[in-house]
Amino acid sequence: MAPVGDRLGRLLGGLYVDLARGDHRRSVFLAGTGRSGTTWLSGLVNHDRRYRNVFEPFHAGKVDVFRGFRSKQYLRPTDRREEFLAPARRVLSGEIRNSWMDRGGALVARRRLIKEVRANLLLGWMAENFPGMPIVLLMRHPGAVVSSRLALGWRDNLDETMGQEELIEDHLLPMRAEILAARDPFERHLFLWCIDNYVPLRQFPPGGLHLCFYENLILDPEPELRRLFAALGRNFDEKALHRINHPSSTSRRGASGDRAVDGWRRGVTGRRLERALEILGLFGLDRVYGEGLLPDPSGARALMAETGTRG
């Protein structure tokens, strides 16, 4: 059963007026992989209840209009099928009310903050079809993400993801054989992390979306938050820093030590760590997260510069 606070939040979440309804440009889209800290970051951004909170609207099991979407749907930026555009348009423009999605925030909202962990492979498509909407991609060390997923007993959806031929043709042909051969749960979740982050980095040029790094938010939050607020056209508010040590409800239900940067290293050692670096290297993502604990943002920007003009 959901905690009382969560149930109350869902009950009251639908009590709002959305003055930005009909304009997708009044939405901020916060994307990341599951267990990367997106719920926590959305709380930092919306610490002052400036935005209407929209929670994971692309969940096909919770929001009816997305029943035609896979759990990791990929669409080419040039795809203009209305069966996909129409549901996305309704959510991005604030046209849907739903007890799963509506999680409070501003009572009178002039902007929306849409938090989603199922849409990384759609970010290039959204940028093409819904221009002018700020997109934020939160990245967290794959070792931490995968360790958290395994601790929670999450099943992977790698087979469904790899069942999309256009995704493979556009981005994954060189790695296809190794991905399909993966049997170890750690490797399968790691491949999912790679796909989830490699595809948007490949689709966007530097500056095409705003990159945010979990570890920087933990260890040196003010510069990371200042950059994020500036990207959203907002003045930085130091009150956001007061929420840094307040975990989200999903983190409270997660593995212990979820806020730590290095806790995952206790369970990822030896050959498993070597294999992780090998898999990251297949995608060039070892330039972002290598042998150390901290990200190298310049590696992400370099990857974007090399591949940001592709499909």
N, C-alpha and C positions, 0 to 999 in steps of 0.2 A: 504494500500500500504506500502511496506517495506520502511524504511528510505533510503535516498540517499546513505549514507555510506554503508549500507548493500547491496544495489543493485550494487554499484561500486565494493564492495568486492567480490561479486559473479562473476561479469564480469571479474575481474582480477584474480580471484582465480585459474583459469585453466592455468595460465601462469607460469609453473614451469617445472623443469626437476627432475624426481625422480630417483636418482642414486641407491636407495635401492630397486628398483623394483625386485620382485621375492623372497624376503626374509622376511617372517613374523616376524622374530626376530628383525628386524630393525624398528618395530612398537612399540609404547607405547599405551596401551589401557586404557583410562580413562573412568570409568563407574560411574554411580550414578543415582538416581531417578530424574525425572523431577522436577525442581525448587530446586535442591540441590546445585546449584552453579557450575556445571561442565563447562559451557561455560566460566565463570569468571576464574575458576582455569586453564583451558587450556590456557587462555591469560597470566596468571602468568608464567606457565611453558614455554610457547613459546614467552616470552617477547622479546627475541633476534632474533626471526624468524629463529630459528635453525631447526625447524621441518616443514614438510609439514602438514598443517592443514587438517584433514579429519573430517567433521562434520556429525554426526548421519547417518552413511551409512546404518544402519539396518532399516531405515524408508521405509516400503514396498510401501508406496504411492509415494515416491520420487525416489527410486532406483529400477529399474525393476527387477534385479536379486534376490531381496528379497521378491518378491510378494508371495512366498510360505511360508513366515514366519508370525506367529502371531505377534500382537503388543507387547506381552510379551511372546515370545517363550521360552519354556523350553525344553532342551534336556539332556538326561542322558550322563555323560561323556563317556560312552562306545558306544554311538550311532555313527555309521560309515556310515550313509546314505549319499551318494554323493549329493543328492538334497539339503542338508544343508551344507555339507562340501565345495562344489564347490563355492557357492557365498561368503562364509566366507573367503575361501582361496584367492579369487580374491581381496577382500577388504584389508585383513590383509597383503597381499603381494604387495599392491600398483598397482594392475593390472587394476583398474577401474578409469576412468575420468568421472565426473558427475558435472553438474552445481550446484546441491544441496549440494554435499559433499565438493567440493573444495572451501575452504574459505581462500586461501592465505597462508601465512607463508613463508618458504624459497623458493626462486626462483630456487636454486639448492639444492635439499634436499637429505640428506644422512640418514635421519630418518623421520618417520611419527608419528604424534600425533593424535590418533583416539579418538574422544570424542563421547560418546553414552549414551543415557538414556533409551534404550529399550533392553539392553542386560545383565542386572544383572543376569537373570536366565540362561544365557548361559556361564557364566564365568568359571564354572567348566568344561564344555564341551570344551571351547576354550583352557583352560590350558592343558587338556589331549591331544587334537588333534593338537595344535599349541604350543608345548613346547618352552620355551626360550623367550617368549614375555612378557615383564613386564606388569603387570596388576595393576592398581590403582583403589581403590574403595573409592569414596568420600561419607561421611555420613553427614547428617544435621538433626537437631532435627525434629522429625516428626510433632510436632505442627507447626513449621514454614513452613515446606513443604506443609502440608495439608491446612493451612490457605492461603498460596499463591495460591495454585491450586483453592480453592473455590473462592477466590477473583477474579480470572481470568475467572471463569465460566467453568473450565475444567470438562468434563464428565469423569467418571471412566470407566475402562475396566475390572472390577473385575469379571464379569460373564465370559468373554472370557478367562481370566487368569485361573479361576477355572474350565474351561472346559477341562483341560489337566489332564487326569487320572494319567499319570506317575508322574507329579508334586505332585499331592495329595498323591499318594502311597509312594513316596520317602520322602516327607517332611511335609505334611500338614494334615495327617489323624487326629491327636489329636485335631486340631482346625477347622476341616472342617465344623462341624455343626454351630459353631458361625460365621464363615466367611459367609456361605451361608444364614444365617438369617439376616445379616446386611442390613438395609434399609436406615438408616440415611446417607446422603452424607459424613459427616465428618468421620463416622466410616468406610465407604467403602473405602475412600481414605487412611485412616489410616491402614486398613488391607493391602492395596496394598503396602504401605511403608514397613510394616512389612515383607511381602512376599519378596519384592525386596531386602531387606537387610539380612533377616534371611537365605535365601537359599545360597547365597555365603559364609556367615560366617559359615554355616553348612558344606559346601563343602571343605573349605580350612583350613589347619592347620595354626597355627601362623607362620607368615613369608611367607606363600604361595602366598599372594598378599599383596600389600602395602595399609594400611588403612590411610585415611586422613580425618580430621574432620573440617567442615566448621567453627565452632565456634572458634576453635583454630587458624585458619587462620585469623579470624577477630581480635581477642583479643591479640594474641601473635604469629604473623605470622612467625617471623624468625626461631624459632626452628622447626615449622611444615614444613616450606619450606626446611630447611636444611635436614631434614629427607627424604623428598620427593626427593630432588635432589640426595641425596646419594643413594637412592633406584634405581634411574634411571642411576646411574653411572656417575653423573655429579658433577662438583665442584659447590658449591653454588655461585650465582651471586647476590649481593645486589641490583642490578638494578631491580630484580623481585619485590622487596618491593615497588618500586615506583608505581607499578600498583595496589597495594592493594585497593586503594580507587577509582579505575576506574571500574565502573560496566560494565558488558557486555551489548550488544545491547538487549538481551532478558530480562535482568533485567530492563533496561530503559523502556521497554514496560510493565513491570510487576507492581505488587502492590507497593505502596509507602512504604518506609522504608525497602526495601528488603535487604539492607546490615546490618540492625540491628539484634542483637542476641535475643532481648527480646520483640520486637514489637508484636509478635503473641500472647503473653500472655493476651493482652487486650481483645481478642475475644475468648479465651479458658479458661473458669473458671468454678467453681462449679462442677456440675455433669459431664459436658463434660470432664473436666480435670481428674476427677476420672475414668471415663470410658476409657479414653486414657491410663491411667496407667494400668487398668485391661487388656486391649487388648495387650499392650506391654508385660505384664507379661505372657500372654499365650505363647509367643515365647521366653521368657527369655530376651527380649530386654530391659526390664526395668533396667537391669544391665548396659546398655550402656547409655540410656537416661531415667532417673528417674524423681523424683520430681523437681530437679534443672534444670537450663538452659543449663548447660555445659555437655559434654559427659564424660564418664569414659572409656578411651581406654582399661583399664585392664579388664573391663566387656566384651568388644568385643573379646579380646584375650582369655579370659576364655571360652567364648562360642565356639570359634574356636577350642580350645584345647579339649573340650568335644565332639565335633561333627565333627571335620575336617576329619575324616576317612570314613565318610558315603558318599553315592552316590551322 
